[in-house]
């Protein structure tokens, strides 16, 4: 089936062809004709399947007729994170380039002033995170009684982040006669219940996850040798050593490195920097402008390693990401699929490495159960020994050196690498102090919601709790 068979306008087809897409993805094939017909959709699909275009393309055509009124958006798209919201807005730019639709983005962490001015003039599409939208609504900044299409994206993530009460409130003030498009990567009972409440006779569409556990991602499990449950510092040091060793032995063009806790994001980033790697962080404590700037630099290849938390990096669309490293095994198996699905996109090859130690077994088992595949064990020592060490090119900028050269010092040494260290950075002494489970736990709140978030929060594994006693 081609895009031309889906009932889209010539303008949208031209924008799609300008974007370089030749064929619709399965979710686009299935969803677009039904959205154009005005049907509700219950879509079980993840990011990476092309679901954003699956709802934005037909929405653009539906919106082409009619006009928005001041403060009364005609369509509303709810996204769990600012990054996803911003990405959807970008999609409207790309696919709506031959239309003149007005859109506003209401997300936490950035000043609302300009967006509210745009809203005042009338918008066709409002893309928002639930908390910030409700805030604005309750202050009388907008009216929702002209919303004709409601999109609830990543519903399971909304649930994890504690946004469902906000979503329910928002839905309660939107007209009952509307079209609702509801997407979720998974369909636990709670999400089903919401879908039943929000949707009328929906067309159910389910597409298999993207190639996240498919052929074009090579998955690797790297066992870190550490025995003492009480020595968490030792464990983290061994993990950092192993990570650097892996980065040194792999051809890393660019990589996301996932940590379960924000605190570890910072610590890991600092030690990577001390070792001369070109790293930056992305997590929920950063201001929106800082997050946007970091993402732009990463996408422009000015940053090689981005150490991040699940929430901040969820759904990020990065072209040609060569590697994903799981510094921590995700505590929820679905997060594993989301994390490694950042690489190996659009038919490219990707490599994913997950560092684990013996106490992570139950999480690894859960991942293997979910994906139905064993993650092959990767022997880092063998790999590193097989590859001769390359000298970094003399004049190469530090950014490039960071991933092209191998760490100079012996594995197990957490000290700076003099040869490639670009600036003399202070030792982050405090961060390296022994940590207690309670300390890990304290940092595990997402500032967007102030609530615990999945994969970084309340699920402190037994070994951490034991270690603190
Ligand atoms: P999404 O699942 O919406 O996050 O989309 C994942 C990626 O697929 C994005 O980079 C899109 O630009 C891209 N994409 C969406 N539809 C298509 C298509 N029909 N052909 C090729 N790439 C696509």
Boltz pocket constraint, residues with backbone or C-beta under 6 A from the ligand:
constraints:
  - pocket:
      binder: B
      contacts: [[A, 20], [A, 21], [A, 22], [A, 23], [A, 24], [A, 25], [A, 28], [A, 46], [A, 47], [A, 48], [A, 49], [A, 50], [A, 51], [A, 52], [A, 53], [A, 315], [A, 317], [A, 346]]
      max_distance: 6.0
